[in-house]
Amino acid sequence: MYNFVTLLYERASLSDLTLILLAAGSSSRFAQDVKKQWLRIEHQPLWQFVADKLNESNLFSQIIIVGAPHEIDFMQQYASYEFVAGGDSRQESLKNALAYVTNSYVLVNDIARACISPALLKRIISKKESADVVVPYLPVTDTIVYDNKTIDRDKVKRVQTPQLSRTTILKKALNTKELFTDESSAIVANGGTRTFVLGEDDAHKITYPEDLNKIPCLKSPSDAILSGNGFDVHAFDDKGVMWLGGVKIESDFGFKAHSDGDVAIHALIDALLGAAGMGDIGMLFPDNDDTYKDIDSKELLKRVVEKIYNFGFEIINADITIAAQKPRIGNYKLEMRRVLADILNIDASRMNVKATTTEKLGFIGRAEGVGVIANANLKYLNWKMIG
């Protein structure tokens, strides 16, 4: 049973052990909109699921999670671990984390290797004094041909993680421009010693979608529906062009805004971010950043939608209500639906656009500006369907 609560051995002697979890990769080989570290296990992203399971062992006095720099803020909303920004390669990410390690030993694991059993951990840790790095491996049972020559398969090992290293030795070994695919290769190349322990088939690494069928400990994502709302207003000005709902509106005035002022898209962005728990538009695109000066709001929406899908969500539907005394937008609603649905990657029937007035009441009724309310519903990507 995949339960770390029973892992009670050697705790006192292992208080000098740091866990580093690498979760900063781009998932390019996974070849899906979702990044594999954000696949949902019930409600948890994969990186948190792995961290929490290993943390249940009470073996680590320090846990460091390495994430992509632009994902750290969102990761911190899920858990209170120590987070470090990753680099351009696995090795660079590991070096970044090692700079914060305070213990003599470090256990490094890839988030994509999710099912690490207590028995495997025990085998690794039991050998910590025998070499500079302890490596789990699987034997090869098939015939192996290398460079058109059959070689002795008994001399071939399939290396896994996690790997347990002496911190000072690993830091020294990685102080090079040469790239290594695992810790042990770097340590051995630097003159260090390596010992092996038997790994496990269940500790299979998620590299391609079909690998998901080989991971026994992962539960399906929750089927919960996540809802969010957004609200925004913009005053009119007599400069520029009016954009609303991603569509150019025939008008003698535009909006006062840092960007192009598309108040409908801004409200929609906030609804999407709210459903995903990602904050608000001002956090992602601050109005004091000249990068977004006069930017097309459709571009901002595209970036948010990409992030939504990268982080393991799917968009179910969205609905916006535009409150405007002027301009009249009835003739533009269908085009808005099509433009917005295309960006959201949903059918136009699931992107609703409504329009109303305020019966000449308030600043909207006085034709001083426009207000928009938006709602959006998300669900977790069912990765069981892509494996």
GIJOLIN-V147242 format. One record per residue. RES is the residue in one letter. PHI is phi in whole degrees, -180 to 180 (none if undefined). PSI is psi in whole degrees, 0 to 359 (NA if undefined). Layout:
res | phi | psi
RES | PHI | PSI
RES | PHI | PSI
This chain:
res | phi | psi
M | none | 137
Y | -81 | 84
N | -142 | 114
F | -86 | 352
V | -61 | 329
T | -80 | 358
L | -84 | 88
L | -111 | 2
Y | -80 | 148
E | 55 | 26
R | -65 | 316
A | -61 | 319
S | -79 | 350
L | -107 | 16
S | -67 | 350
D | -99 | 33
L | -122 | 127
T | -106 | 140
L | -105 | 127
I | -114 | 125
L | -113 | 124
L | -95 | 115
A | -138 | 33
A | -106 | 5
G | -70 | 162
S | -87 | 351
S | 58 | 35
S | -63 | 322
R | -76 | 340
F | -69 | 331
A | 55 | 45
Q | -133 | 162
D | -62 | 323
V | -80 | 140
K | -82 | 137
K | -62 | 331
Q | -68 | 347
W | -107 | 9
L | -58 | 138
R | -93 | 131
I | -108 | 102
E | 57 | 248
H | -98 | 345
Q | -85 | 139
P | -67 | 154
L | -55 | 317
W | -60 | 322
Q | -74 | 322
F | -58 | 312
V | -65 | 315
A | -61 | 314
D | -65 | 319
K | -65 | 317
L | -69 | 326
N | -67 | 333
E | -63 | 341
S | -72 | 340
N | 59 | 29
L | -92 | 344
F | -115 | 130
S | -89 | 352
Q | -148 | 133
I | -127 | 123
I | -118 | 129
I | -113 | 126
V | -98 | 121
G | -124 | 165
A | -62 | 140
P | -52 | 319
H | -81 | 0
E | -108 | 350
I | -59 | 314
D | -58 | 319
F | -72 | 322
M | -62 | 324
Q | -67 | 342
Q | -77 | 347
Y | -97 | 325
A | -154 | 162
S | -106 | 29
Y | -71 | 173
E | -85 | 124
F | -112 | 141
V | -132 | 138
A | -73 | 135
G | -80 | 173
G | -110 | 199
D | -80 | 348
S | -140 | 165
R | -58 | 317
Q | -64 | 319
E | -66 | 321
S | -63 | 317
L | -65 | 318
K | -62 | 321
N | -60 | 318
A | -71 | 321
L | -61 | 334
A | -64 | 341
Y | -108 | 1
V | -74 | 133
T | -110 | 359
N | -109 | 165
S | -78 | 336
Y | -122 | 148
V | -138 | 132
L | -106 | 121
V | -111 | 129
N | -136 | 146
D | -85 | 134
I | -56 | 328
A | -69 | 350
R | -104 | 90
A | -92 | 334
C | -104 | 82
I | -101 | 113
S | -81 | 160
P | -60 | 324
A | -64 | 319
L | -66 | 317
L | -58 | 317
K | -63 | 319
R | -63 | 319
I | -65 | 311
I | -69 | 329
S | -64 | 341
K | -104 | 12
K | -62 | 334
E | -89 | 353
S | -90 | 347
A | -163 | 172
D | -73 | 336
V | -147 | 138
V | -112 | 129
V | -127 | 125
P | -79 | 147
Y | -146 | 163
L | -119 | 139
P | -72 | 160
V | -102 | 128
T | -104 | 345
D | -89 | 162
T | -66 | 138
I | -115 | 127
V | -117 | 125
Y | -128 | 127
D | 53 | 43
N | 67 | 19
K | -126 | 135
T | -76 | 128
I | -115 | 165
D | -70 | 111
R | -67 | 339
D | -68 | 344
K | -96 | 3
V | -106 | 136
K | -129 | 139
R | -94 | 108
V | -81 | 139
Q | -120 | 177
T | -121 | 162
P | -79 | 155
Q | -121 | 137
L | -104 | 124
S | -129 | 156
R | -75 | 128
T | -59 | 312
T | -64 | 322
I | -66 | 317
L | -67 | 318
K | -59 | 315
K | -64 | 319
A | -66 | 328
L | -89 | 359
N | -81 | 63
T | -155 | 159
K | -84 | 346
E | -69 | 137
L | -97 | 135
F | -122 | 149
T | -89 | 348
D | -152 | 169
E | -68 | 319
S | -64 | 323
S | -62 | 320
A | -67 | 317
I | -66 | 316
V | -65 | 320
A | -63 | 336
N | -95 | 11
G | 92 | 6
G | -82 | 173
T | -105 | 151
R | -136 | 138
T | -129 | 154
F | -115 | 148
V | -130 | 156
L | -67 | 129
G | -87 | 202
E | -142 | 143
D | -62 | 325
D | -68 | 341
A | -84 | 43
H | -73 | 143
K | -91 | 137
I | -83 | 109
T | -118 | 316
Y | -119 | 159
P | -53 | 323
E | -66 | 342
D | -66 | 337
L | -61 | 332
N | -73 | 352
K | -107 | 9
I | -109 | 101
P | -77 | 339
C | -91 | 358
L | -94 | 124
K | -84 | 157
S | -65 | 155
P | -65 | 152
S | -62 | 149
D | -96 | 20
A | -63 | 149
I | -103 | 129
L | -108 | 124
S | -114 | 146
G | -144 | 157
N | -132 | 158
G | -141 | 151
F | -144 | 136
D | -153 | 153
V | -136 | 150
H | -141 | 139
A | -82 | 157
F | -78 | 155
D | -141 | 174
D | -101 | 22
K | -117 | 150
G | 73 | 191
V | -107 | 148
M | -91 | 123
W | -116 | 132
L | -146 | 124
G | 63 | 28
G | 80 | 7
V | -120 | 141
K | -77 | 126
I | -104 | 133
E | -69 | 113
S | -161 | 155
D | -87 | 0
F | -144 | 163
G | -122 | 209
F | -120 | 146
K | -78 | 118
A | -168 | 161
H | -75 | 322
S | -94 | 210
D | -79 | 357
G | 81 | 17
D | -71 | 90
V | -63 | 330
A | -69 | 316
I | -67 | 323
H | -62 | 317
A | -66 | 321
L | -65 | 319
I | -59 | 315
D | -64 | 324
A | -64 | 316
L | -65 | 314
L | -64 | 323
G | -64 | 317
A | -64 | 325
A | -86 | 351
G | 72 | 32
M | -104 | 20
G | 88 | 223
D | -143 | 174
I | -61 | 326
G | -67 | 333
M | -73 | 321
L | -82 | 322
F | -132 | 74
P | -62 | 142
D | -78 | 3
N | -104 | 11
D | -103 | 116
D | -66 | 347
T | -58 | 328
Y | -103 | 11
K | -63 | 121
D | 62 | 19
I | -69 | 149
D | -67 | 121
S | -64 | 336
K | -62 | 327
E | -67 | 321
L | -63 | 318
L | -64 | 320
K | -60 | 319
R | -66 | 320
V | -67 | 317
V | -63 | 318
E | -60 | 317
K | -65 | 319
I | -56 | 311
Y | -72 | 321
N | -58 | 324
F | -91 | 16
G | 91 | 16
F | -106 | 161
E | -127 | 146
I | -88 | 126
I | -87 | 304
N | -163 | 168
A | -147 | 156
D | -146 | 131
I | -127 | 146
T | -120 | 119
I | -100 | 119
A | -102 | 113
A | -152 | 129
Q | -75 | 323
K | -152 | 152
P | -79 | 167
R | -76 | 129
I | -121 | 9
G | -53 | 322
N | -78 | 353
Y | -105 | 350
K | -62 | 317
L | -64 | 318
E | -65 | 321
M | -59 | 314
R | -57 | 314
R | -67 | 317
V | -64 | 312
L | -69 | 320
A | -63 | 323
D | -63 | 319
I | -69 | 321
L | -76 | 351
N | 62 | 42
I | -130 | 166
D | -69 | 148
A | -61 | 335
S | -67 | 343
R | -104 | 9
M | -120 | 100
N | -98 | 143
V | -130 | 124
K | -121 | 156
A | -135 | 144
T | -152 | 168
T | -112 | 177
T | -111 | 25
E | 53 | 39
K | 66 | 21
L | -99 | 145
G | 72 | 189
F | -66 | 330
I | -69 | 316
G | -63 | 333
R | -86 | 8
A | 60 | 43
E | -100 | 348
G | 178 | 188
V | -132 | 143
G | -122 | 147
V | -137 | 135
I | -111 | 136
A | -132 | 149
N | -133 | 145
A | -144 | 148
N | -124 | 134
L | -123 | 165
K | -141 | 165
Y | -78 | 142
L | -61 | 130
N | -84 | 91
W | -68 | 346
K | -62 | 338
M | -87 | 349
I | -110 | 352
G | -77 | NA
